[in-house]
Amino acid sequence: MEIEDIALTLQYGLGAKGIAHLLSLYGDARTVYAQTEEELVTGAGLRRDLAHGIASRSSFRAAASEMKYMAKHGIAGVASTDPYYPALLRECVDFPHVLYVMGAVDALSGKMLSVVGTRTVTPYGQRMCDVLVGRVAELEPDAVIVSGLAYGVDACAHRAALRYGLRTVGVVASPLPEVTPSVHRSLAREIVDNGGAIITELHSATKQNGSYFIPRNRIIAGMSEGTVVVESPSNGGSLSTADLAYGYQRAVMAVPGRAGDRCSEGANRLIMSRRASMVCSGDDIVRELGWDIDTVGVIPDRSSASPVLDGDEKRVAECFGDGETLDMDTLIARSGVPAGQLAALLLGLELAGVLRCLPGKVYERCR
């Protein structure tokens, strides 16, 4: 990462999408700053005042101060053009150009799974966090668990990852080296000491005003292949993370809870609305993410015999060509089966091992 990268993020009037626009044109921050004011106006379509600010390097003094702060506190910087930047996060339209990192930078480039949920986690939620992460660790020992270092499910997910030997990344809504809540400082140190990382997009001069949690959630959703909601009330903040993941076309999963339990209302609603796949085990998560494709023999086949399909199931299964992946709309058009009925058929075909649901809610034939 160069000083130009930080300067670009500190440029007044230039947000995440504006930075993404300039990077799409010029490739990297250094090349952006090599442009003249006129080139930025005519070539990039910037307003004159913004082009002047970039061409005159008006944010470089603040960027130099930020780099000194980072060196003093042992904070690394990763730009979106750097090799260790999370590849999936870079695909999001509103990706943060710079991530500030305490810990292992290479923890940002593994197979990532986000686990989120309510801050008032129940014993059931705690147990499910432990069971899910423990099984994922058995099946995918290189997986990285991502969460927000908050109370409740977040902390349970981080601690479960540490307990089962997985690296974990905490995404915080505050400048480093501080973490919020402050009672999780020891947890943050443990995460870093065990090969994980604490990250934020916020520079040291950011004034905390409570408005950075939703933007933080887009990082949690965007950097992972899938997001699991363990417990959430109907208005829980983790639902925003699930919505963001859904919008990024990532796998969204939810753990079902008992009907009537306030802490599970949001998770149950995600499943009912088909915005999330129901997962009850680490095996379900690994299948949903397609990680079992390159771990042959780890997850046992449900049956050595070919399943017997009824007429509608056979019609859906025959929609697939060799190696073809299909979304719901295409399946409805090809099979002629109504959406409500098709969802049930797809679930049955998944359970029978005939179809596999991949990230982005597309399906492929297993056999």
Summary of the structure (lengths in Angstrom):
residues: 367
radius of gyration: 22.4
end to end distance: 46.0
largest distance: 70.4
contacts: 1261
relative contact order: 0.09
helix: 47%
strand: 14%
